[in-house]
Amino acid sequence: MQFYNKITDQTVSPLPCQEQLKPGDYYVIENHSIDEVRVYGQILDTKKNCEPGFFNVRAYSAVYPSGEVEFMCIMEVTRTISHDEFEVARRNKWA
C-alpha cells in the first residue's frame, strides 16, 4: 500500500505497524502538524467508500477533550498504545 504526499510530492509507504492497524486499536499521533499537540484515539471501523488505509476514528486532544469522530489515514499514526496508556492520557487531559 502506498500513499501520495501532496506536500512533499512523493509517494510514501506506511510502516509495518501502520499497515497492521485495525478497528479497536488505540493510537497516538505525536507532534500533530495542526496543533502541535498529541492526538489520542481509537479506531472505530474502516472508512466506507474510501481507499484502503483509511479508518473512522474517535480522536481526542487538549484542543478537543470531548473527542470527535473523523476519518484518518494510517500514515498519521505515530504508534499504537494500550488501553491503559489511553486511559492515563485521558486522566492527564490528553497532555
Secondary structure, DSSP 8 states (H G I E B T S, - for coil): --EEETTTTEEE---HHHHT--TT-EEEESS-TTTSS-EEEEEEEE-TTS-TTEEEEEEE-SSSTT-EEEEEEGGG--EEE-HHHHHHHHHTTT-
